């Protein structure tokens, strides 16, 4: 539910980062990769906007997006007195942290595509394919914002400060929105809901066991997103499903 506004923030953060760099230091590869990142995120933003419209039609209320918009607006208002490079560094640090989350979730989605480890085993089409496609592209471009941050001279201390902030805000928003969704769906007070939630988090293939350690590796001083996960999973999935793309 947070994706459309979040991905717009990512696009703007990368644009600011690119603008803050001296033109001479921007290689053709960096420029092309950055444009590709923004194109992919714009497509994600559009499709998840359509996805969210379906959720709204089913009676679910998207409070996460409202809170995210308010935080972005207040954060940018408070940072108006800062230099543009500082603003760009802060927004890239936030983007890098959230991109680490999505890359980890994406890699886990692609690694387990059948059996009890498949988080989307019972998902209807085309939503199952939508999430696998999104997972693939998140893995594919997971280094872009991070590389821009480092190119701008971003420090380890700043990166970890914003990572801690993102962990707190993301997990809090996730719990609040999930609780609200289950309430609106009439399932919050059912014992089976709590049991399923426990298994999803702490079961044999629970999200906590599969994601906690990879997420925390971000704290390493010499961490780089390319060190985490298997990028070949994304490449293989995109190649195997190339027939699904609509040429425009």
Secondary structure, 3 states (H helix, E strand, C coil): CCHHHHHHHHHHHHHHHHHHCCHHHCCHHHHHHHHHHHHHHHHHHHHHHHHHHHHHHCCCCCHHHHHHHHHHHHHHHHHHHCCHHHHHHHHHHHHHHHHHHHHHHHHHHHHCCCHHHCCCCCCCCCHHHHHHHHHHHHHHCCCHHHHHHHHCCCCHHHHHHHHHHHHHHHHHHHHHHHHHHHHHCCCCCCHHHHHHHHHHHHCCCCHHHHHHHHHHHHHCCCCCHHHCCCHHHHHHHHHHCHHHCCCC
